[in-house]
Amino acid sequence: MAGRRLALKEAFRPSLDRLRITWDAAERARIAAVLRDLMAGPLPGVEDHQTVLYPAGVAWVRQVPGRRLWILYRFDDDVVSAIALVDRRPVHVGD
């Protein structure tokens, strides 16, 4: 479904700060583009996979193109929730 709202979870901004994304306009633009795609495109995307999100179960992962950065997210029909940005490849789970 297209047109979801974006919810930035509590850990998302601190993860940007930790990786120094908040101080780099080009990196912020790359992250914003991925978040726009998550709101508009079909989910999960063909490049997305599930990972374990301790202790809360699983989340979906999408890599920022051309970067060693991944956005952890969850979604339903109305909202995509950006949980955190990480700089280590998340463990793939599921099929």
C-alpha positions as CSV (number, residue, x, y, z in Angstrom):
1,M,0.0,0.0,0.0
2,A,1.3,3.5,-0.9
3,G,1.0,6.6,1.2
4,R,1.9,5.4,4.7
5,R,2.8,7.8,7.5
6,L,6.3,7.8,8.9
7,A,6.9,7.3,12.6
8,L,10.4,7.8,13.9
9,K,10.8,5.7,17.0
10,E,12.6,6.9,20.1
11,A,16.0,5.3,19.2
12,F,16.1,6.6,15.6
13,R,17.5,10.1,16.2
14,P,20.1,8.9,18.7
15,S,21.3,6.3,16.1
16,L,21.7,9.1,13.6
17,D,23.7,11.1,16.1
18,R,25.9,8.1,17.0
19,L,26.8,7.6,13.4
20,R,27.3,11.3,12.8
21,I,24.6,11.4,10.1
22,T,22.9,14.5,11.6
23,W,26.0,16.6,10.7
24,D,26.3,15.4,7.1
25,A,23.8,16.8,4.6
26,A,24.5,14.3,1.9
27,E,24.1,11.4,4.3
28,R,20.8,12.9,5.6
29,A,19.6,13.1,2.0
30,R,20.4,9.5,1.4
31,I,18.5,8.4,4.6
32,A,15.6,10.6,3.7
33,A,15.3,9.1,0.3
34,V,15.1,5.6,1.7
35,L,12.5,6.7,4.3
36,R,10.4,8.2,1.4
37,D,10.6,4.9,-0.5
38,L,9.5,3.0,2.6
39,M,6.4,5.3,2.9
40,A,5.4,5.0,-0.8
41,G,6.5,1.6,-2.1
42,P,5.3,-1.9,-1.5
43,L,6.7,-3.5,1.7
44,P,8.7,-5.4,2.3
45,G,10.7,-4.5,-0.8
46,V,12.5,-7.1,-2.8
47,E,15.8,-6.1,-1.2
48,D,14.5,-6.1,2.3
49,H,14.9,-8.9,4.8
50,Q,14.0,-9.7,8.4
51,T,16.3,-9.5,11.3
52,V,16.1,-10.2,15.0
53,L,15.4,-7.1,17.1
54,Y,16.3,-8.0,20.7
55,P,14.2,-8.1,22.9
56,A,11.2,-7.1,20.8
57,G,11.1,-9.8,18.1
58,V,11.8,-9.1,14.5
59,A,12.1,-6.0,12.2
60,W,12.6,-5.5,8.5
61,V,15.9,-4.1,7.2
62,R,16.7,-2.0,4.2
63,Q,20.2,-1.0,3.2
64,V,21.0,2.6,2.3
65,P,22.2,2.4,-1.4
66,G,25.9,2.6,-1.7
67,R,26.5,2.8,2.0
68,R,27.2,0.4,4.9
69,L,24.1,1.6,6.6
70,W,20.8,-0.2,7.3
71,I,17.5,1.1,8.4
72,L,15.5,-1.2,10.8
73,Y,11.8,-0.7,10.4
74,R,8.4,-2.2,11.0
75,F,5.2,-1.5,9.1
76,D,1.5,-2.0,8.7
77,D,-1.0,-0.7,6.2
78,D,-0.9,2.9,7.6
79,V,2.4,3.5,9.2
80,V,6.1,2.6,8.6
81,S,8.1,2.9,11.9
82,A,11.8,3.7,11.5
83,I,13.4,2.1,14.5
84,A,17.1,2.8,14.1
85,L,20.0,3.2,11.7
86,V,22.9,0.7,12.1
87,D,26.3,0.5,10.5
88,R,26.7,-3.3,10.9
89,R,25.0,-5.7,8.6
90,P,22.0,-7.1,10.5
91,V,21.6,-10.9,10.7
92,H,19.2,-12.3,8.1
93,V,16.4,-14.4,9.5
94,G,13.4,-16.1,7.8
95,D,13.1,-17.5,4.3
